[in-house]
């Protein structure tokens, strides 16, 4: 499948950060044993830095990690990948967001669509600043078949907002709100003080 026909896509820098996580955790061989031949090929020959790839290799790797270490391993992956993306690609964006809106997790949460557009395609965000259910980030993963493992990796990535803002906080477990052929919508409770 070509990246352009996939409902969700990953930037090559993001994919390479996933591979770095696997290497640091010495999980490459264990993950390779659990994924399809096309994903093994992509692991062995990752795309060039400027390329986009379909979400299937990322989905398969995250699913394998979920099998190996449960949701928390994907949370760790997400945080690691977010840290790599901010360091390698997003730092000017984060600096500009803080310059305009102040240094806070809320400034990042209000600009997730901008920040994530440089790492992924096909995930849209809304930040809800309050209400009956408190502060929350709502994410919509485009297309059918998004594995639950991806929700947990995103939870970890969202947690990196606290790191870059210099704040303490927590991202709650993902809650599925809706799932259709168009995609799945997931809510993440957020809190900080």
Secondary structure, DSSP 4 states (H G I P E B T S, - for coil): --GGGSSSEEEHHHHHHHHHHHHHTT-HHHHHTTS-HHHHHHHHTPPPTT-EEETHHHHHHHHHHHHHH-HHHHHHHHHHHHHHHIIIIIHHHHHHHHHHH-SSHHHHHTTHHHHHTTTEESEEEEEE--STT-SEEEEEEESS---HHHHHHHHHHHHHHHHHHT--EEEEEEEEEEEETTEEEEEEEEEE-
